[in-house]
Amino acid sequence: MQYIFVIIYLIYIFMRMKKSMHMLQQNFYNNSNRYIKWIFKNKTKSFLTLDLLFIFALFLGFFIKEEIFVMTIFYLLVSFLYFNKNKKEAVKISFKVTARIKRMITTFFLITCALFYGCSYLDAFYALLLLGMYASFNNFVIFFVNVINKPIEKCVYYHYFNKAKTKIKDMPRLNVIGVTGSYGKTSSKNILSDILNVKYDTMPTPKNFNTPYGLMITINNHLDKFTEYFIAEMGACEVGQVKELCDFVHPKYGILTTIGVAHLDSFKSEENIQKTKFELIESLPSDGIGILNMDDPKQTSYHLKNDCMIKWISTKNKDADIYASNIKGTSNGMCFDVQFKDDDKKYKLETKLLGSANVYNIIAAVLLAKSLGMNMEEIIRGVRGIKTIEHRLEMKKMANLNIIDDAYNSNPVGAKMAVETLGLMPGKKVIITPGMIELKEKQYELNYAFGTQIAQVCDLVILVGKNQTKPIYEGLLASNYPKTKIYVFDDVFEAFNVVRGMKDAYVLLENDLPDLFNE
């Protein structure tokens, strides 16, 4: 019976381990204490589990003198229920078994072996009590596994960091372009890459790789001696993180998209966000070029501490170095005119992309491409060939529905622009959203405002997560939006049951929170 108990118990704790490591992974391995904050923010998921009944089961076994038998049955039942629950749970971001995770699994296995060895010297009751606690507090066990592995991870990090540093130093013809901002980094990076690739050999960081690890992977695995421009997306959730990336890859050119309130929880203030985003522009050399947005007050008001060349983009001010006008959007994309400060001629650009945010991303890329020696014929061809970007105002067809997929991320500026894009479409307009997160004390206010914006455009509103979407719901009602046209679900997958039968409707998927935010 002891061996059967050990097998069933190990199956259960390794299932728990996988779930805990999945949440740790989605919380960036506890960077800025995100994982610990998640544990205490989700007390029900973390503490009120079936494991709490193990003490009852243990005492029951103690009184009937069959502790091992009772605990075996208990963990068999708990394992079955836990497996079924996870099987039904729709996972949005899959668990990735990386080299780092494999090292953590090894550490977890060794700790578990040590625990069993220690328990072999204890009375059966106390041994089972200890094993029960080990299973119950699995989230904390994985936190300590992460702490134990930190020295190993630092060694691995510095090995690949130094390898990337040496490689990039040995590529004298390589030019680095940094792209940062609160929103639109990935879109801006991909747009610039598609335009520059018409003339140059360009390599952007893949997907949303925007951390030191992401840059290291790109440099070590993707850059070669033929690469002329490396476009490095630079993300941050704390002051100094963009500067750290700049010190690593030394960009000569930089694009700052938009400065907003994303990650206000970790930045603590809007001033810190502004300062951090400008770390890119202030790291450029004196012969470098920084592209800024004249329509963003947080950029025009900043006192820049650098003497590099600054060029401005705008859709509102003709004094900018590039000015976009006559913007027209359809279900097939957009077209607009651009005019340069030193050129009276207007150039017509056409793109498959949607949304006014992408107009800014495109004109920033056009201005930099022209500064790097591309002619307008090449640029126009490049803009026409820009590929749609997955989950960023991406138009899709699903049966009779037109899906505007903006699920990757949501922020006050991007969300407003996405709703405006939906408003340009013909037919019935529907939004599915869980709202916006990580906005600190502004979270209620900004989600409430989002609700009022939705009310002006949408014929049907589907909210995901009753608690986190409460401000949107209240914003809708304050705008006299009918209650009968608002649906609230716990899961985004349930929402599709409402829209599945609609014909020729336009459905905006605005934000799709990772699994760790599921209610």
TITORDREN-185050 format. One record per residue (C-alpha): residue number from 0; z, y, x; residue in one letter. Coordinates in steps of 0.2 Angstrom, whole numbers, plus 2048, in hexadecimal, padded with zeros to 3 digits. Each point is the difference from the previous one (the first is absolute). Layout:
<atoms>
(atom NUM; (Z; Y; X); "a")
...
</atoms>
This chain:
<atoms>
(atom 0; (800; 800; 800); "m")
(atom 1; (804; 80C; 80F); "q")
(atom 2; (7EE; 7FE; 806); "y")
(atom 3; (7F9; 804; 7EF); "i")
(atom 4; (80B; 80F; 7FE); "f")
(atom 5; (7FA; 807; 811); "v")
(atom 6; (7EE; 7FE; 7FC); "i")
(atom 7; (801; 808; 7EF); "i")
(atom 8; (80B; 80E; 807); "y")
(atom 9; (7F4; 803; 80E); "l")
(atom 10; (7F1; 801; 7F4); "i")
(atom 11; (80A; 80D; 7F6); "y")
(atom 12; (805; 80B; 80E); "i")
(atom 13; (7EF; 800; 807); "f")
(atom 14; (7F9; 806; 7EF); "m")
(atom 15; (80D; 80E; 800); "r")
(atom 16; (7FC; 804; 812); "m")
(atom 17; (7ED; 802; 7FC); "k")
(atom 18; (804; 80C; 7F2); "k")
(atom 19; (80C; 80A; 80B); "s")
(atom 20; (7F4; 801; 80E); "m")
(atom 21; (7F3; 806; 7F4); "h")
(atom 22; (80A; 80E; 7FA); "m")
(atom 23; (805; 804; 812); "l")
(atom 24; (7EE; 801; 805); "q")
(atom 25; (7FC; 80B; 7F1); "q")
(atom 26; (80E; 80B; 806); "n")
(atom 27; (7F8; 802; 812); "f")
(atom 28; (80D; 7F4; 808); "y")
(atom 29; (80F; 80C; 7FB); "n")
(atom 30; (7F8; 810; 808); "n")
(atom 31; (80B; 80F; 7FA); "s")
(atom 32; (80C; 7F3; 7F8); "n")
(atom 33; (7F3; 7FD; 7F2); "r")
(atom 34; (804; 7ED; 7FE); "y")
(atom 35; (813; 803; 7FF); "i")
(atom 36; (7FD; 80F; 7F4); "k")
(atom 37; (7F5; 7F4; 7F5); "w")
(atom 38; (80E; 7F3; 800); "i")
(atom 39; (80D; 80C; 7F9); "f")
(atom 40; (7F4; 808; 7F4); "k")
(atom 41; (7FB; 7EF; 7F9); "n")
(atom 42; (812; 7FA; 7FE); "k")
(atom 43; (7FB; 7F4; 7F1); "t")
(atom 44; (7F2; 7F8; 80A); "k")
(atom 45; (80B; 7FF; 810); "s")
(atom 46; (811; 7FB; 7F9); "f")
(atom 47; (7FF; 7FA; 7EE); "l")
(atom 48; (7F7; 7F0; 804); "t")
(atom 49; (803; 7ED; 7FB); "l")
(atom 50; (808; 7FE; 811); "d")
(atom 51; (810; 808; 7F9); "l")
(atom 52; (803; 7F0; 7F6); "l")
(atom 53; (802; 7F6; 810); "f")
(atom 54; (812; 804; 800); "i")
(atom 55; (802; 7F9; 7EF); "f")
(atom 56; (7F6; 7F1; 805); "a")
(atom 57; (80A; 7FD; 80F); "l")
(atom 58; (811; 801; 7F7); "f")
(atom 59; (7F9; 7F4; 7F3); "l")
(atom 60; (7FC; 7F4; 80E); "g")
(atom 61; (811; 802; 808); "f")
(atom 62; (809; 7FC; 7F0); "f")
(atom 63; (7F6; 7F0; 7FD); "i")
(atom 64; (800; 7FC; 812); "k")
(atom 65; (7ED; 800; 801); "e")
(atom 66; (7FC; 810; 809); "e")
(atom 67; (7F0; 7FA; 809); "i")
(atom 68; (7F9; 7F8; 7F0); "f")
(atom 69; (803; 810; 7F5); "v")
(atom 70; (7F9; 80C; 80D); "m")
(atom 71; (7F1; 7F5; 803); "t")
(atom 72; (7FC; 801; 7ED); "i")
(atom 73; (804; 812; 800); "f")
(atom 74; (7F4; 805; 80E); "y")
(atom 75; (7F3; 7F4; 7F8); "l")
(atom 76; (801; 80A; 7F0); "l")
(atom 77; (800; 811; 809); "v")
(atom 78; (7F1; 7FB; 80B); "s")
(atom 79; (7F6; 7FB; 7F0); "f")
(atom 80; (805; 810; 7F7); "l")
(atom 81; (7FC; 80B; 80F); "y")
(atom 82; (7F0; 7F8; 804); "f")
(atom 83; (7FA; 802; 7ED); "n")
(atom 84; (805; 812; 800); "k")
(atom 85; (7F7; 804; 810); "n")
(atom 86; (7F1; 7F6; 7FA); "k")
(atom 87; (7FE; 80B; 7F0); "k")
(atom 88; (803; 810; 80A); "e")
(atom 89; (7F0; 809; 804); "a")
(atom 90; (7FF; 805; 812); "v")
(atom 91; (7F6; 810; 804); "k")
(atom 92; (803; 800; 813); "i")
(atom 93; (7FF; 7EF; 807); "s")
(atom 94; (80D; 7FA; 80D); "f")
(atom 95; (7F8; 800; 811); "k")
(atom 96; (806; 7F3; 80D); "v")
(atom 97; (7FD; 80B; 80F); "t")
(atom 98; (806; 7FC; 812); "a")
(atom 99; (80F; 80A; 7FD); "r")
(atom 100; (804; 7F7; 7F0); "i")
(atom 101; (7FE; 7EF; 809); "k")
(atom 102; (80D; 806; 80D); "r")
(atom 103; (80C; 805; 7F2); "m")
(atom 104; (7FE; 7EF; 7F8); "i")
(atom 105; (804; 7F8; 810); "t")
(atom 106; (810; 80A; 802); "t")
(atom 107; (805; 7FD; 7EE); "f")
(atom 108; (7FD; 7ED; 803); "f")
(atom 109; (80B; 800; 80F); "l")
(atom 110; (80E; 80A; 7F7); "i")
(atom 111; (7FF; 7F3; 7F2); "t")
(atom 112; (802; 7F2; 80C); "c")
(atom 113; (80F; 808; 808); "a")
(atom 114; (808; 802; 7EF); "l")
(atom 115; (7FD; 7EE; 7FC); "f")
(atom 116; (808; 7FB; 811); "y")
(atom 117; (80F; 80B; 7FD); "g")
(atom 118; (802; 7F9; 7EE); "c")
(atom 119; (801; 7EE; 807); "s")
(atom 120; (811; 805; 807); "y")
(atom 121; (806; 807; 7EF); "l")
(atom 122; (808; 7F8; 7F1); "d")
(atom 123; (7F2; 7FC; 7F3); "a")
(atom 124; (806; 80D; 7F4); "f")
(atom 125; (800; 80E; 80D); "y")
(atom 126; (7F0; 7FB; 807); "a")
(atom 127; (7F8; 800; 7EF); "l")
(atom 128; (808; 811; 7FD); "l")
(atom 129; (7F8; 807; 810); "l")
(atom 130; (7EF; 7F9; 7FC); "l")
(atom 131; (801; 807; 7EF); "g")
(atom 132; (804; 812; 807); "m")
(atom 133; (7F2; 7FE; 80C); "y")
(atom 134; (7F3; 7FD; 7F2); "a")
(atom 135; (808; 80D; 7F5); "s")
(atom 136; (7FF; 80E; 80D); "f")
(atom 137; (7EE; 7FB; 806); "n")
(atom 138; (7FA; 812; 7FF); "n")
(atom 139; (80E; 805; 80D); "f")
(atom 140; (7FC; 7F1; 80B); "v")
(atom 141; (7EE; 805; 802); "i")
(atom 142; (806; 812; 804); "f")
(atom 143; (80B; 7F9; 80E); "f")
(atom 144; (7F1; 7F5; 806); "v")
(atom 145; (7F6; 810; 801); "n")
(atom 146; (80E; 808; 80A); "v")
(atom 147; (802; 7F1; 80C); "i")
(atom 148; (7ED; 800; 803); "n")
(atom 149; (7FF; 812; 804); "k")
(atom 150; (801; 7FE; 813); "p")
(atom 151; (7F2; 7F3; 7FF); "i")
(atom 152; (7F5; 80B; 7F5); "e")
(atom 153; (803; 80F; 80C); "k")
(atom 154; (7F9; 7F5; 80F); "c")
(atom 155; (7F1; 7FB; 7F6); "v")
(atom 156; (7FD; 812; 7FA); "y")
(atom 157; (801; 807; 812); "y")
(atom 158; (7F4; 7F2; 806); "h")
(atom 159; (7F2; 804; 7F4); "y")
(atom 160; (804; 813; 801); "f")
(atom 161; (7FD; 800; 813); "n")
(atom 162; (7F1; 7F5; 7FE); "k")
(atom 163; (7F9; 80C; 7F4); "a")
(atom 164; (805; 80F; 80A); "k")
(atom 165; (7F7; 7F9; 810); "t")
(atom 166; (7F0; 7FB; 7F6); "k")
(atom 167; (7FE; 812; 7F8); "i")
(atom 168; (803; 808; 811); "k")
(atom 169; (7F2; 7F6; 807); "d")
(atom 170; (7F4; 806; 7F3); "m")
(atom 171; (7FC; 812; 806); "p")
(atom 172; (7F1; 803; 7F4); "r")
(atom 173; (80B; 7FC; 7F1); "l")
(atom 174; (804; 80F; 7F5); "n")
(atom 175; (80F; 7FE; 7F4); "v")
(atom 176; (801; 808; 7EF); "i")
(atom 177; (810; 800; 7F7); "g")
(atom 178; (802; 801; 7ED); "v")
(atom 179; (810; 804; 7F7); "t")
(atom 180; (807; 808; 7F0); "g")
(atom 181; (80B; 7FB; 7F1); "s")
(atom 182; (7F1; 7F9; 7F7); "y")
(atom 183; (7EE; 7FB; 803); "g")
(atom 184; (802; 7FA; 812); "k")
(atom 185; (7F7; 7EF; 7FD); "t")
(atom 186; (7F2; 808; 7F6); "s")
(atom 187; (7FD; 80E; 80C); "s")
(atom 188; (800; 7F4; 80F); "k")
(atom 189; (7F3; 7F4; 7F7); "n")
(atom 190; (7F5; 80F; 7FB); "i")
(atom 191; (800; 807; 811); "l")
(atom 192; (7FC; 7EF; 807); "s")
(atom 193; (7F1; 7FD; 7F4); "d")
(atom 194; (7F9; 811; 805); "i")
(atom 195; (802; 7FF; 813); "l")
(atom 196; (7F9; 7EE; 800); "n")
(atom 197; (7EF; 807; 7FC); "v")
(atom 198; (7FF; 807; 812); "k")
(atom 199; (80F; 7FA; 80A); "y")
(atom 200; (809; 7EF; 803); "d")
(atom 201; (810; 803; 7F6); "t")
(atom 202; (810; 7F5; 7FE); "m")
(atom 203; (80D; 805; 7F2); "p")
(atom 204; (811; 7F8; 7FF); "t")
(atom 205; (7FD; 7F2; 7F3); "p")
(atom 206; (807; 801; 7EE); "k")
(atom 207; (810; 80B; 800); "n")
(atom 208; (805; 7FC; 812); "f")
(atom 209; (809; 810; 804); "n")
(atom 210; (80F; 7FB; 80A); "t")
(atom 211; (802; 7FD; 813); "p")
(atom 212; (7FD; 7ED; 7FC); "y")
(atom 213; (7F1; 804; 7F6); "g")
(atom 214; (7F9; 80B; 80E); "l")
(atom 215; (804; 7F3; 80E); "m")
(atom 216; (7F7; 7F2; 7F6); "i")
(atom 217; (7F1; 80A; 7FE); "t")
(atom 218; (7FF; 805; 812); "i")
(atom 219; (804; 7EF; 807); "n")
(atom 220; (7F5; 7F6; 7F4); "n")
(atom 221; (7F2; 80C; 7FA); "h")
(atom 222; (7FC; 80E; 80D); "l")
(atom 223; (7F2; 7FC; 80D); "d")
(atom 224; (7F7; 809; 80E); "k")
(atom 225; (7F3; 806; 7F4); "f")
(atom 226; (80C; 809; 7F4); "t")
(atom 227; (7FD; 813; 800); "e")
(atom 228; (80C; 805; 7F3); "y")
(atom 229; (811; 7F8; 7FB); "f")
(atom 230; (806; 806; 7EF); "i")
(atom 231; (813; 7FE; 800); "a")
(atom 232; (809; 801; 7EF); "e")
(atom 233; (811; 807; 803); "m")
(atom 234; (80E; 7FC; 7F3); "g")
(atom 235; (812; 806; 800); "a")
(atom 236; (810; 800; 7F6); "c")
(atom 237; (80B; 809; 80D); "e")
(atom 238; (7FF; 80F; 80B); "v")
(atom 239; (7F8; 7FC; 811); "g")
(atom 240; (7F6; 7F1; 7FB); "q")
(atom 241; (7EF; 808; 800); "v")
(atom 242; (805; 808; 811); "k")
(atom 243; (804; 7EE; 806); "e")
(atom 244; (7EE; 7FA; 7FB); "l")
(atom 245; (7F8; 80F; 808); "c")
(atom 246; (809; 7FD; 811); "d")
(atom 247; (7FA; 7EE; 7FF); "f")
(atom 248; (7ED; 804; 7FD); "v")
(atom 249; (7FE; 812; 804); "h")
(atom 250; (7F4; 806; 7F3); "p")
(atom 251; (7F4; 80E; 804); "k")
(atom 252; (7FB; 803; 7EE); "y")
(atom 253; (80A; 801; 7F0); "g")
(atom 254; (7FF; 800; 7ED); "i")
(atom 255; (80F; 805; 7F6); "l")
(atom 256; (7FC; 7FB; 7EE); "t")
(atom 257; (80D; 807; 7F4); "t")
(atom 258; (813; 803; 802); "i")
(atom 259; (80B; 7FB; 7F1); "g")
(atom 260; (810; 7F8; 7FC); "v")
(atom 261; (7FC; 7ED; 804); "a")
(atom 262; (80F; 7F7; 808); "h")
(atom 263; (80C; 80E; 7FC); "l")
(atom 264; (80E; 7F3; 800); "d")
(atom 265; (7FE; 7FD; 812); "s")
(atom 266; (7FA; 812; 806); "f")
(atom 267; (80F; 808; 7F7); "k")
(atom 268; (7F7; 811; 7FE); "s")
(atom 269; (7EE; 807; 7FD); "e")
(atom 270; (802; 80A; 810); "e")
(atom 271; (802; 7F0; 809); "n")
(atom 272; (7F0; 7F9; 7F8); "i")
(atom 273; (7F6; 810; 805); "q")
(atom 274; (806; 7FF; 812); "k")
(atom 275; (7FD; 7EE; 802); "t")
(atom 276; (7EE; 801; 7F9); "k")
(atom 277; (7FC; 80F; 80C); "f")
(atom 278; (806; 7F5; 80F); "e")
(atom 279; (7EE; 7F9; 801); "l")
(atom 280; (7F8; 812; 801); "i")
(atom 281; (80D; 806; 80C); "e")
(atom 282; (7FD; 7F1; 80B); "s")
(atom 283; (7ED; 804; 802); "l")
(atom 284; (7FA; 806; 811); "p")
(atom 285; (7FA; 812; 802); "s")
(atom 286; (7EE; 7FA; 7FF); "d")
(atom 287; (803; 7F6; 7F1); "g")
(atom 288; (7FC; 804; 7ED); "i")
(atom 289; (80C; 7FF; 7F2); "g")
(atom 290; (7F9; 7FF; 7EE); "i")
(atom 291; (80C; 809; 7F3); "l")
(atom 292; (7FF; 802; 7ED); "n")
(atom 293; (800; 813; 7FB); "m")
(atom 294; (804; 7FB; 7EE); "d")
(atom 295; (811; 7F8; 805); "d")
(atom 296; (80E; 80E; 801); "p")
(atom 297; (80A; 7F5; 80B); "k")
(atom 298; (7F2; 800; 80D); "q")
(atom 299; (7FC; 813; 7FF); "t")
(atom 300; (812; 805; 801); "s")
(atom 301; (804; 7F6; 80F); "y")
(atom 302; (802; 809; 811); "h")
(atom 303; (7F6; 7F5; 80C); "l")
(atom 304; (806; 7FE; 811); "k")
(atom 305; (7F0; 7FB; 809); "n")
(atom 306; (7F1; 809; 806); "d")
(atom 307; (7F3; 7F3; 7FC); "c")
(atom 308; (7F1; 804; 7F5); "m")
(atom 309; (804; 800; 7ED); "i")
(atom 310; (7F3; 7FE; 7F3); "k")
(atom 311; (803; 802; 7ED); "w")
(atom 312; (7F9; 7F7; 7F0); "i")
(atom 313; (801; 806; 7EE); "s")
(atom 314; (7F9; 7FE; 7EF); "t")
(atom 315; (808; 811; 7FB); "k")
(atom 316; (7FE; 80C; 80E); "n")
(atom 317; (7EF; 805; 807); "k")
(atom 318; (808; 806; 811); "d")
(atom 319; (803; 7EE; 805); "a")
(atom 320; (7F5; 7F8; 80D); "d")
(atom 321; (7F9; 7F4; 7F3); "i")
(atom 322; (800; 804; 7ED); "y")
(atom 323; (7FC; 7F4; 7F2); "a")
(atom 324; (7FA; 806; 7EF); "s")
(atom 325; (7F7; 7FA; 7F1); "n")
(atom 326; (80A; 7F0; 7FF); "i")
(atom 327; (7F9; 7F4; 7F3); "k")
(atom 328; (808; 7EF; 7FC); "g")
(atom 329; (7F9; 7F1; 7F6); "t")
(atom 330; (804; 7EE; 7FE); "s")
(atom 331; (7F4; 7FD; 80F); "n")
(atom 332; (808; 80C; 80C); "g")
(atom 333; (7FF; 812; 805); "m")
(atom 334; (7F4; 80D; 807); "c")
(atom 335; (804; 811; 806); "f")
(atom 336; (7FA; 80E; 80C); "d")
(atom 337; (807; 805; 811); "v")
(atom 338; (7FE; 810; 80A); "q")
(atom 339; (805; 803; 811); "f")
(atom 340; (808; 811; 806); "k")
(atom 341; (7F2; 803; 80D); "d")
(atom 342; (7F2; 7FA; 7F5); "d")
(atom 343; (7F9; 808; 7F0); "d")
(atom 344; (7F7; 7F0; 7FA); "k")
(atom 345; (808; 7F4; 7F3); "k")
(atom 346; (7FF; 7ED; 802); "y")
(atom 347; (802; 7F4; 7F2); "k")
(atom 348; (80B; 7F1; 803); "l")
(atom 349; (800; 7F0; 7F5); "e")
(atom 350; (80D; 7F3; 800); "t")
(atom 351; (806; 7F0; 7F7); "k")
(atom 352; (812; 806; 801); "l")
(atom 353; (80A; 808; 7F2); "l")
(atom 354; (80D; 80D; 7FF); "g")
(atom 355; (803; 812; 807); "s")
(atom 356; (80B; 7F9; 80E); "a")
(atom 357; (7F1; 7F7; 807); "n")
(atom 358; (7F6; 810; 800); "v")
(atom 359; (80D; 807; 80C); "y")
(atom 360; (800; 7F0; 80A); "n")
(atom 361; (7ED; 800; 802); "i")
(atom 362; (7FE; 813; 805); "i")
(atom 363; (80E; 7FD; 80D); "a")
(atom 364; (7F5; 7F2; 807); "a")
(atom 365; (7F0; 80A; 7FF); "v")
(atom 366; (807; 80F; 809); "l")
(atom 367; (807; 7F5; 80E); "l")
(atom 368; (7F0; 7F6; 801); "a")
(atom 369; (7F6; 810; 802); "k")
(atom 370; (80C; 806; 80D); "s")
(atom 371; (7FD; 7EF; 809); "l")
(atom 372; (7ED; 803; 801); "g")
(atom 373; (7F9; 7F8; 7F0); "m")
(atom 374; (7F2; 809; 7F7); "n")
(atom 375; (800; 802; 7ED); "m")
(atom 376; (7F2; 7F3; 7FD); "e")
(atom 377; (80C; 7F3; 808); "e")
(atom 378; (80F; 807; 7F7); "i")
(atom 379; (7F8; 800; 7EF); "i")
(atom 380; (7FA; 7EE; 803); "r")
(atom 381; (812; 7FB; 806); "g")
(atom 382; (808; 808; 7F0); "v")
(atom 383; (7F4; 7F7; 7F5); "r")
(atom 384; (804; 7EF; 809); "g")
(atom 385; (813; 802; 7FE); "i")
(atom 386; (807; 7F0; 7F9); "k")
(atom 387; (80D; 800; 7F2); "t")
(atom 388; (811; 7FD; 806); "i")
(atom 389; (80A; 7F2; 7F9); "e")
(atom 390; (80E; 806; 7F3); "h")
(atom 391; (7FC; 812; 803); "r")
(atom 392; (7F7; 807; 7F1); "l")
(atom 393; (7F5; 7F1; 801); "e")
(atom 394; (7F5; 7FD; 7F1); "m")
(atom 395; (7FF; 7EE; 7FA); "k")
(atom 396; (7F9; 7F6; 7F1); "k")
(atom 397; (80B; 7F4; 7F7); "m")
(atom 398; (7F7; 7F8; 7F1); "a")
(atom 399; (7FD; 810; 7F5); "n")
(atom 400; (80D; 80A; 809); "l")
(atom 401; (7FD; 80D; 80D); "n")
(atom 402; (80F; 800; 80C); "i")
(atom 403; (804; 80F; 80B); "i")
(atom 404; (80B; 7F7; 80D); "d")
(atom 405; (80C; 80C; 808); "d")
(atom 406; (80D; 7F3; 802); "a")
(atom 407; (804; 802; 813); "y")
(atom 408; (80B; 80E; 800); "n")
(atom 409; (806; 80E; 7F4); "s")
(atom 410; (806; 812; 804); "n")
(atom 411; (801; 810; 7F6); "p")
(atom 412; (7F0; 807; 807); "v")
(atom 413; (7F6; 7F0; 800); "g")
(atom 414; (806; 7FB; 7EE); "a")
(atom 415; (7FB; 811; 7F9); "k")
(atom 416; (7EF; 7FE; 807); "m")
(atom 417; (7FE; 7EE; 7FA); "a")
(atom 418; (804; 806; 7EE); "v")
(atom 419; (7F4; 80E; 802); "e")
(atom 420; (7F3; 7F4; 806); "t")
(atom 421; (803; 7F5; 7F1); "l")
(atom 422; (7FE; 80F; 7F5); "g")
(atom 423; (7EE; 802; 806); "l")
(atom 424; (7FB; 7EF; 7F9); "m")
(atom 425; (7F9; 7FD; 7EE); "p")
(atom 426; (808; 7F4; 7F3); "g")
(atom 427; (811; 7FB; 7FE); "k")
(atom 428; (80C; 804; 80F); "k")
(atom 429; (80F; 7F5; 804); "v")
(atom 430; (80D; 801; 80E); "i")
(atom 431; (80B; 7F1; 807); "i")
(atom 432; (80D; 807; 80C); "t")
(atom 433; (812; 7FC; 806); "p")
(atom 434; (802; 812; 805); "g")
(atom 435; (804; 807; 811); "m")
(atom 436; (80E; 7FC; 80C); "i")
(atom 437; (809; 805; 810); "e")
(atom 438; (801; 813; 7FA); "l")
(atom 439; (813; 801; 802); "k")
(atom 440; (807; 80E; 7F4); "e")
(atom 441; (7EF; 805; 7FB); "k")
(atom 442; (7FB; 7EF; 7F9); "q")
(atom 443; (805; 804; 7EE); "y")
(atom 444; (7F8; 811; 800); "e")
(atom 445; (7F0; 7FA; 807); "l")
(atom 446; (7FE; 7F1; 7F5); "n")
(atom 447; (804; 80B; 7F1); "y")
(atom 448; (7F2; 80C; 805); "a")
(atom 449; (7F5; 7F1; 802); "f")
(atom 450; (803; 7FB; 7EE); "g")
(atom 451; (7FB; 811; 7FA); "t")
(atom 452; (7F0; 7FE; 80A); "q")
(atom 453; (7FC; 7EF; 7F9); "i")
(atom 454; (803; 807; 7EE); "a")
(atom 455; (7F1; 80C; 802); "q")
(atom 456; (7F4; 7F2; 805); "v")
(atom 457; (804; 7EF; 7FA); "c")
(atom 458; (7FD; 7F7; 7EF); "d")
(atom 459; (80C; 7F2; 805); "l")
(atom 460; (80F; 7FF; 80D); "v")
(atom 461; (807; 7F0; 807); "i")
(atom 462; (810; 802; 80A); "l")
(atom 463; (806; 7F2; 80C); "v")
(atom 464; (813; 800; 802); "g")
(atom 465; (80B; 807; 7F3); "k")
(atom 466; (80D; 808; 80B); "n")
(atom 467; (7F4; 808; 80D); "q")
(atom 468; (7F4; 806; 7F4); "t")
(atom 469; (80C; 809; 7F4); "k")
(atom 470; (7FC; 811; 807); "p")
(atom 471; (7ED; 7FD; 7FC); "i")
(atom 472; (805; 7FA; 7EF); "y")
(atom 473; (80A; 810; 7FD); "e")
(atom 474; (7F3; 80B; 807); "g")
(atom 475; (7F3; 7F8; 7F3); "l")
(atom 476; (80C; 803; 7F1); "l")
(atom 477; (803; 812; 806); "a")
(atom 478; (7ED; 802; 7FF); "s")
(atom 479; (800; 7FA; 7EE); "n")
(atom 480; (7F7; 7F0; 805); "y")
(atom 481; (802; 7F3; 7F3); "p")
(atom 482; (80C; 7F2; 803); "k")
(atom 483; (7F4; 7F3; 7F8); "t")
(atom 484; (7F4; 803; 80E); "k")
(atom 485; (80D; 7FC; 80E); "i")
(atom 486; (804; 7EE; 806); "y")
(atom 487; (80D; 7FB; 80C); "v")
(atom 488; (800; 7EF; 809); "f")
(atom 489; (80A; 7F9; 80F); "d")
(atom 490; (7F1; 7F9; 808); "d")
(atom 491; (7EF; 807; 804); "v")
(atom 492; (7F7; 7F0; 7FB); "f")
(atom 493; (807; 801; 7EE); "e")
(atom 494; (7F7; 811; 7FF); "a")
(atom 495; (7EF; 7F8; 801); "f")
(atom 496; (803; 7F6; 7F0); "n")
(atom 497; (7FF; 811; 7F7); "v")
(atom 498; (7F0; 806; 808); "v")
(atom 499; (7F7; 7F0; 802); "r")
(atom 500; (7F7; 801; 7EF); "g")
(atom 501; (7FA; 812; 801); "m")
(atom 502; (7EE; 805; 802); "k")
(atom 503; (7F9; 80D; 80C); "d")
(atom 504; (811; 807; 803); "a")
(atom 505; (805; 808; 811); "y")
(atom 506; (811; 7F9; 806); "v")
(atom 507; (809; 809; 80F); "l")
(atom 508; (80B; 7F5; 80A); "l")
(atom 509; (80B; 80E; 808); "e")
(atom 510; (80C; 7F8; 80D); "n")
(atom 511; (805; 7EE; 801); "d")
(atom 512; (812; 7FF; 807); "l")
(atom 513; (803; 7F2; 80D); "p")
(atom 514; (80A; 7F1; 7F9); "d")
(atom 515; (811; 807; 807); "l")
(atom 516; (7FF; 80D; 7F2); "f")
(atom 517; (7FE; 7F4; 7F2); "n")
(atom 518; (80D; 803; 7F2); "e")
</atoms>
